[in-house]
């Protein structure tokens, strides 16, 4: 396994965002969990608001942010899973 893998959401052909495949399991878990928690809190906040007057562009931007954070968390969880499987 390479020491780093490219995250899924890289805007350009040259990867800028990478995940260390050598990071400790607890660090990978913490990184993924913080992204999932951020999305969860944002969605809970949105659920409590009256967004009937929200602009479509605003909703689209919030959805884009949520998707990026979720994809980042999933990428980190993939590395975490690979490390766990290698240790079994």
Secondary structure, DSSP 8 states (H G I E B T S, - for coil): --SEEE-S--SSSS---EEETTS-HHHHHHHHHHHHHHHHHHHHHHHTS--TT--HHHHHHHHHHHHHHHHHHHHHHHHHHHHHHHH-
